[in-house]
Amino acid sequence: MRPTLPAALLPLLLSSTTLAADPKETKPCTVYNPSNGNTYDLNTITVQPLIDHKKAHKDDRIESWHARGYDYDTNFTMNFCAPVIETMEDVIGVEEKLWRNVSAFYTVGKKTYSLGQASTEPIFRGRKLVLNYTDGSPCESNSDRLLPRKLNVPDDDDNEDDWDDDRKSHKGSKSKEPVRRKSMLISFTCDRDSLAPKVHLSFIGSDPDECTFFFEARSMAACGGVSEAQQTLGPGGVFGVIALIAAAVYLLGGIAYQRTVMHQRGWRQLPNYTLWAGIFGFVSDIFVILTSSCARFIPRRRGYNQLPTSSRGRDAEANGLMDQYDDDL
């Protein structure tokens, strides 16, 4: 049995409405969460440098994102999935060719410290969306900012000497280890407040040796949504599916009516057969007229049937035939 029109269209409709791109194949700075099926795109909060000849709009940022350090005595500057748009110079412990790829930094006095190079791979750690920057400036093992302080309790001189000896031996052992570099971890939290800024960045803290820094970013970008790759049909596809369904209903419904109610057979089973036959005849006539009009401009080979004749020649032949007929009589 031959499949009817809806059966033939069913695989096409199913393939156009159910197929989606592999969620693992995402563009940079996006991540797919298999637990809820959403895709998180951080490109919406990435600050892009302005082109020289382009004028800045009121919504365009002319600087990277900032986070206050409060009791840390400095502020932090960073960008998401891209280097900061500020010009970097004299970054401590970072090669000059890598200055343009610094994604976060802070300044203490006249010294600039990098917190890591740009990364375009956010990940999910459990239910938390995080972004990690690594390969920043070298960690300072002898930092005085957050050194552990001794307790103000009475103690003998031997214990104090032991404290100093342990601290000196700790410094000596650190110098023989590979260079540790600063890094940072940004935890993203969903913020659906439409009146809030695109990103609210907060400094959480750092480890005692100032090697790893923690931040929290509240933004609408962390709420997730359906990615473009997962959207099954666009406006044109939806219109096409509706048109196909309407055409199938019109054709099959009309055939069923003409066959069962009007008892028509053959081509007359088609709905509005007279109308479509008239349209087909009109188009056929137009085609014949156009082809015949264009045919006169096509060169033809001259034969005997196209030899030129004159009216005088035809009269002479007629007179000769009449004279021959009279002679025979």
C-alpha positions in Angstrom: 0.0 0.0 0.0 1.4 3.4 -1.0 1.8 5.8 1.9 -0.6 8.7 2.0 0.6 12.3 2.1 0.6 12.8 5.9 2.6 9.5 6.3 5.2 10.8 3.8 5.4 14.1 5.5 5.7 12.7 9.0 9.4 11.9 8.9 10.1 15.4 7.5 8.1 17.1 10.2 9.6 15.0 12.9 13.1 15.6 11.7 12.6 19.4 11.5 11.0 19.7 14.9 13.0 17.3 17.0 16.5 17.4 15.7 18.8 19.7 17.6 22.5 20.3 17.7 24.8 18.4 20.0 24.6 20.4 23.3 28.3 19.6 23.9 29.2 21.6 20.8 28.8 25.0 22.2 30.5 28.2 21.2 33.2 29.8 23.4 32.2 31.1 26.8 29.1 29.0 26.9 28.4 25.8 28.9 25.5 23.3 28.8 24.0 22.0 32.0 22.6 18.5 31.5 20.7 18.6 34.8 18.2 21.2 33.5 18.9 21.3 29.8 19.8 25.0 29.8 22.8 26.7 28.1 24.6 29.5 29.9 26.1 32.2 27.7 28.6 34.6 29.4 29.4 36.4 26.2 26.6 38.9 27.1 28.6 40.2 30.0 32.0 40.2 28.2 33.3 43.8 27.7 34.6 44.3 24.2 37.0 47.0 23.3 35.5 49.9 21.2 36.7 50.3 17.6 38.6 53.6 17.1 36.1 55.0 14.6 33.0 53.8 16.5 31.2 56.1 18.9 30.3 54.8 22.3 26.6 54.4 23.1 25.1 54.9 26.5 25.0 51.1 27.1 28.6 50.5 26.0 31.2 50.0 28.7 34.5 51.8 28.3 36.2 49.9 31.1 36.3 46.4 32.5 34.4 45.2 35.5 35.5 46.2 39.0 35.2 44.7 42.4 36.0 46.6 45.7 38.5 44.9 48.0 37.2 46.7 51.1 39.6 45.7 53.9 42.1 44.3 51.3 43.4 47.8 50.6 43.0 47.5 46.8 40.4 47.0 44.1 40.2 44.4 41.4 39.7 44.7 37.6 38.6 41.9 35.4 36.7 40.8 32.3 34.8 37.6 31.6 36.2 35.1 29.0 38.3 37.9 27.5 41.3 40.1 28.4 40.7 43.4 30.1 40.3 46.3 27.8 42.7 48.5 29.8 46.3 48.8 28.5 48.6 46.5 30.6 52.1 47.6 31.4 54.9 46.2 33.8 52.9 43.2 35.0 54.9 41.5 37.8 56.3 38.1 36.8 54.5 37.9 33.4 56.1 38.0 30.0 55.5 41.0 28.0 53.9 39.1 25.1 51.2 37.8 27.6 50.2 41.2 29.0 47.5 41.6 26.3 45.9 38.3 27.5 45.5 39.2 31.2 41.9 38.8 32.3 42.1 40.1 35.8 44.6 42.2 37.8 45.0 44.4 40.9 47.5 47.2 41.7 49.4 47.7 45.0 51.3 51.0 44.9 53.0 51.1 41.5 53.0 47.3 41.1 50.5 45.5 38.9 49.7 41.8 39.6 48.0 39.5 37.2 45.3 37.1 38.5 45.3 34.9 35.4 45.1 34.6 31.7 41.9 34.6 29.7 39.8 31.5 29.7 36.7 30.8 27.6 35.6 27.6 29.3 33.2 28.0 32.2 32.3 24.8 34.0 29.6 23.5 36.4 30.9 22.2 39.7 27.8 20.6 41.1 25.1 23.3 40.7 27.6 26.2 40.7 28.7 27.9 37.5 32.3 28.8 37.9 35.1 30.4 35.7 38.7 29.9 36.6 41.7 32.0 35.6 45.3 30.7 36.0 48.9 31.6 35.2 49.0 35.0 36.9 51.8 36.7 38.6 54.1 34.6 40.8 52.8 34.1 44.4 54.8 35.9 47.1 55.7 33.4 49.8 56.9 36.2 52.1 53.9 38.4 51.7 53.3 40.6 54.8 49.7 41.3 54.0 48.1 38.2 55.3 50.9 36.5 57.3 49.6 34.4 60.2 50.0 36.5 63.4 51.3 35.0 66.7 48.9 34.8 69.6 49.5 37.3 72.4 49.8 34.7 75.1 52.7 34.2 77.6 55.2 31.7 76.4 58.8 30.9 77.1 61.7 31.9 75.0 62.3 28.4 73.6 58.9 28.3 71.9 59.5 31.7 70.4 62.8 30.6 69.0 61.1 27.5 67.6 58.6 29.8 65.8 61.3 31.7 64.2 63.2 28.6 63.2 60.1 27.0 61.6 59.4 30.2 59.7 62.9 30.4 58.3 63.0 26.8 57.4 59.5 27.2 55.7 60.9 30.1 53.5 64.0 28.0 52.6 61.9 25.1 51.5 59.6 27.3 49.4 62.5 28.7 47.4 63.3 25.2 46.1 59.8 24.5 44.9 58.4 25.3 41.4 57.0 28.8 41.0 53.4 29.0 42.0 51.3 31.6 40.2 48.2 33.5 41.2 44.8 32.3 40.1 41.2 33.3 40.7 37.8 31.6 40.8 34.6 33.4 39.9 31.3 31.8 41.1 28.2 33.0 39.2 24.8 33.4 40.8 21.5 34.1 38.9 20.1 37.5 39.4 16.8 38.3 37.6 16.4 41.8 38.8 15.9 43.9 35.6 16.9 47.1 37.4 20.2 45.8 38.6 23.4 46.2 36.6 24.4 43.5 34.2 27.0 42.2 36.7 27.3 42.8 40.4 30.8 41.7 41.3 32.0 41.0 44.9 35.3 40.0 46.3 35.0 37.1 48.7 38.6 36.6 49.9 41.9 34.9 49.2 44.1 32.3 50.8 46.8 33.3 53.3 49.6 33.4 50.8 47.6 35.6 48.3 47.8 33.0 45.6 44.2 32.2 45.0 41.3 34.8 45.0 37.6 34.2 45.1 34.8 36.3 43.6 31.1 36.2 43.2 29.3 37.5 40.2 25.5 38.0 40.2 24.1 38.4 36.7 21.2 37.5 34.5 23.7 35.6 32.3 23.9 33.0 35.1 20.2 32.2 34.8 20.6 30.2 31.6 18.2 29.7 28.7 17.7 27.8 25.5 20.6 28.2 23.1 20.3 29.0 19.5 21.8 25.6 18.6 18.9 23.9 20.5 16.1 26.0 19.0 14.4 23.6 16.6 12.7 26.0 14.1 12.9 29.6 13.2 10.1 31.8 12.0 10.5 30.6 8.4 10.5 27.0 9.4 7.3 27.4 11.5 5.6 29.1 8.5 6.7 26.3 6.2 5.4 23.6 8.5 2.0 25.3 8.8 1.8 25.7 5.0 2.6 22.1 4.4 0.0 21.0 6.9 -2.6 23.3 5.4 -1.9 22.0 1.9 -2.2 18.4 3.1 -5.5 19.0 4.8 -6.9 20.9 1.8 -5.8 18.1 -0.7 -6.8 15.1 1.3 -10.1 16.6 2.6 -11.1 17.7 -0.9 -10.3 14.3 -2.4 -12.3 12.5 0.3 -15.3 14.9 -0.3 -15.2 14.6 -4.1 -14.9 10.8 -4.0 -17.5 10.0 -1.3 -20.1 12.7 -1.7 -19.8 13.8 -5.3 -18.8 10.3 -6.6 -16.0 11.7 -8.8 -13.2 9.7 -10.3 -9.9 10.4 -11.9 -8.6 13.9 -11.9 -12.0 15.2 -11.0 -11.5 14.0 -7.5 -9.2 16.9 -6.9 -10.8 19.8 -5.0 -11.9 22.7 -7.2 -10.9 20.7 -10.3 -12.6 23.2 -12.7 -10.7 26.1 -11.2 -7.3 24.4 -11.4 -8.0 23.0 -14.9 -8.8 26.6 -16.0 -5.6 27.9 -14.5 -3.6 25.1 -16.1 -5.2 25.8 -19.5 -4.5 29.5 -19.2 -0.9 28.9 -18.4 -0.6 26.5 -21.3 -2.0 29.0 -23.7 0.4 31.7 -22.5 3.3 29.2 -22.9 2.2 28.4 -26.5 1.8 32.0 -27.4 5.3 32.9 -26.0 7.0 29.9 -27.7 5.3 30.6 -31.1 6.3 34.3 -30.9 9.9 33.5 -30.2 10.0 30.8 -32.9 9.9 33.3 -35.7 13.2 34.7 -34.6 14.9 31.2 -34.9 16.8 30.9 -38.2 15.6 28.0 -40.4 17.2 26.1 -43.3 15.7 27.1 -46.6 14.2 24.2 -48.7 12.2 23.8 -51.8 9.0 24.4 -49.9 10.2 27.9 -49.1 11.3 29.1 -52.6 10.1 32.6 -53.3 7.2 32.8 -55.8 5.5 35.8 -57.4 1.9 36.4 -58.4 3.0 36.8 -62.1 4.6 33.4 -62.1 1.4 31.8 -60.7 -0.7 33.5 -63.3 1.5 32.3 -66.2 1.3 28.7 -64.9 -2.5 29.0 -64.7 -2.7 30.4 -68.3 -0.5 27.6 -69.6 -2.6 25.0 -68.1 -5.8 26.6 -69.5 -4.3 26.7 -73.0 -3.2 23.0 -72.8 -6.7 22.1 -71.7 -8.2 23.9 -74.7 -5.9 22.2 -77.1 -6.8 18.9 -75.8 -10.4 19.6 -76.4 
